[in-house]
């Protein structure tokens, strides 16, 4: 699985579940723990997710918007 496909799959899993652990992603995507950590670091740099201890959550876009 290419890294772009993994990133899309990670975001899809987060949309369905709200949060996910690194270990669970490793099992679901059939990749190593360091690979998952690198993918999550990339998605965090893109401001798409929040990293948590041992996992990640989907970034809340509405919190970034400025109200009228």
C-alpha positions in Angstrom: 0.0 0.0 0.0 1.4 3.4 -1.0 1.7 6.2 1.5 -1.1 8.3 -0.1 -3.4 5.3 0.2 -2.5 4.8 3.8 -3.1 8.5 4.6 -6.6 8.3 3.0 -7.3 5.1 4.9 -6.2 6.6 8.2 -8.4 9.6 7.7 -11.3 7.3 6.8 -10.8 5.3 10.0 -10.6 8.4 12.1 -13.9 9.7 10.5 -15.6 6.5 11.4 -14.2 6.1 14.9 -13.1 9.5 16.1 -9.8 8.2 17.4 -7.5 5.3 16.8 -4.3 3.8 18.3 -1.0 3.4 16.6 -1.1 -0.3 17.3 -4.6 -0.7 15.8 -3.6 1.2 12.7 -0.6 -1.0 12.3 -2.9 -4.1 12.4 -5.5 -2.6 10.0 -3.0 -1.4 7.4 -0.5 -4.3 7.7 2.5 -2.0 8.3 5.0 -1.5 11.1 4.5 0.8 14.1 7.3 3.2 12.9 5.5 3.5 9.5 2.2 4.4 11.2 4.0 7.0 13.4 5.6 8.6 10.3 2.2 8.7 8.6 0.6 10.3 11.6 3.5 12.8 11.9 2.9 13.8 8.2 -0.9 14.1 8.7 -0.2 16.3 11.8 2.1 18.5 9.8 -0.8 19.0 7.3 -3.1 20.0 10.2 -5.5 17.1 9.5 -5.2 15.3 12.8 -4.3 15.7 16.4 -1.6 13.3 17.8 -2.4 11.8 21.2 -0.3 9.5 23.4 -0.3 6.3 21.4 -2.7 7.4 18.7 -4.5 10.2 17.0 -7.9 12.0 16.7 -9.4 13.8 13.8 -8.9 17.5 13.9 -12.0 19.6 14.6 -12.2 22.0 11.7 -15.0 24.1 13.4 -12.7 25.0 16.2 -10.4 26.7 13.7 -13.1 28.9 12.2 -13.6 32.4 13.5 -17.2 33.2 14.4 -19.0 36.3 13.2 
